[in-house]
Amino acid sequence: MNLQLALDRLTKEDCIRIAKETEKSIDIIEIGTGVIKEYGMSIIREMRSLFPDKLILADMKTCDAGKHEARQAFEAGADITTVMAFSSDLTIKDTLQVAKEMGKQVMIDLLEIHSRDRIAELQELDVKLVSLHVGKDKQTEGTFDTTLFSLVEDFNFEVAVAGGINLENIREIAAHQPDIIIAGSSITGAEKPALAAAKMKGI
Ligand SMILES: O=C([C@H](O)CO)[C@H](O)[C@H](O)COP(=O)(O)O
């Protein structure tokens, strides 16, 4: 299981500090959507140069202009970019094509997708990596819930999971063997982020 650290609602300095502190325990550094909106592609470039050997995911949450946004993220140094599952099939195909040409990956974000019909379409589009995701706002009604795994059951994807994952619920989630566990606030808001990340990685 890979651990992805989501850096959201932080200054650039805090993103760098927390990534450095937790580096040993994390496999993927996610530069969050809001952080990208604040600093643009320059933060992806800076994180790439500071962490040359780490996988970097740019949480672009692309939903249109797929070719352009995928190139932007990849040229800045991201290994993976995110695209929303509700986007047009053309957007998804375009981003997958750019990723193929550049030797990179696309993670399709299943935020607010409830239909297995859409999941089947994504499989047809040759999507390889998806994320089951309970959004920040929706988390006020409850964090990641393992019933969500039924959405992707019997499909053939690499699966990431996100949405309020913490030390209390991680074991139950990990029992479903997702490929990637994404944790943001539970690490970045911890008193000791390095310890929180190490505990999550060590479960
Ligand atoms: O993608 C995310 C969310 O939409 C905010 O942009 C988060 O990175 C993801 O939910 C993980 O963060 P936590 O829920 O704080 O663990």
The ligand as an SDF file (V2000), in Angstrom:
LIG
                    3D

 16 15  0  0  0  0  0  0  0  0999 V2000
   -8.6510   16.1550   -2.7110 O   0  0  0  0  0  0  0  0  0  0  0  0
   -8.8570   16.5530   -1.5990 C   0  0  0  0  0  0  0  0  0  0  0  0
   -9.9900   17.4820   -1.2880 C   0  0  0  0  0  0  0  0  0  0  0  0
  -10.8670   17.5350   -2.3830 O   0  0  0  0  0  0  0  0  0  0  0  0
   -9.5280   18.9070   -0.9920 C   0  0  0  0  0  0  0  0  0  0  0  0
   -8.9580   19.4980   -2.1480 O   0  0  0  0  0  0  0  0  0  0  0  0
   -7.9620   16.1040   -0.4840 C   0  0  0  0  0  0  0  0  0  0  0  0
   -6.6430   16.1180   -0.9300 O   0  0  0  0  0  0  0  0  0  0  0  0
   -8.3090   14.7120   -0.0050 C   0  0  0  0  0  0  0  0  0  0  0  0
   -9.6560   14.6930    0.4070 O   0  0  0  0  0  0  0  0  0  0  0  0
   -7.4260   14.2480    1.1510 C   0  0  0  0  0  0  0  0  0  0  0  0
   -7.4600   15.1730    2.2060 O   0  0  0  0  0  0  0  0  0  0  0  0
   -8.1360   14.8450    3.6370 P   0  0  0  0  0  0  0  0  0  0  0  0
   -9.5850   14.5890    3.3950 O   0  0  0  0  0  0  0  0  0  0  0  0
   -7.8650   16.0630    4.4730 O   0  0  0  0  0  0  0  0  0  0  0  0
   -7.4230   13.6290    4.1850 O   0  0  0  0  0  0  0  0  0  0  0  0
  1  2  2  0
  2  3  1  0
  2  7  1  0
  3  4  1  0
  3  5  1  0
  5  6  1  0
  7  8  1  0
  7  9  1  0
  9 10  1  0
  9 11  1  0
 11 12  1  0
 12 13  1  0
 13 14  2  0
 13 15  1  0
 13 16  1  0
M  END
$$$$
